[in-house]
Amino acid sequence: MYIYAEGKITNGKQGIANAIDNGSHQAKCLIIDVQMNLPAQVAGNQIQIGFRHNESVREIWLYKGSRRIVVTRQQVKSKDFALKFRQEWNK
């Protein structure tokens, strides 16, 4: 199985949403290397904004240090996304 993905590096408060905006024109799966220690709520909000503004994106792989956090469009639409994302982000 092959997945075509676009990689982005982010280091600002709006960086995740900007990376989603920029990468959405290139691939449906985005790989984002988060270079800044963002609070879980800020990161989760940026992901929700990014998915809302870019219908073509279906999956995002966030690299936070040596950890990978995978977020899908279906997860973002769920009612408990904020809680589950916060738990995963803060591990």
Secondary structure, DSSP 4 states (H G I P E B T S, - for coil): ----EEEEEE-STTHHHHHHHHHTTT-SEEEEEE-S---HHHHHHHHHHHHHH-TT--EEEEEETTEEEEEEHHHHHSTTHHHHHHHHHT-
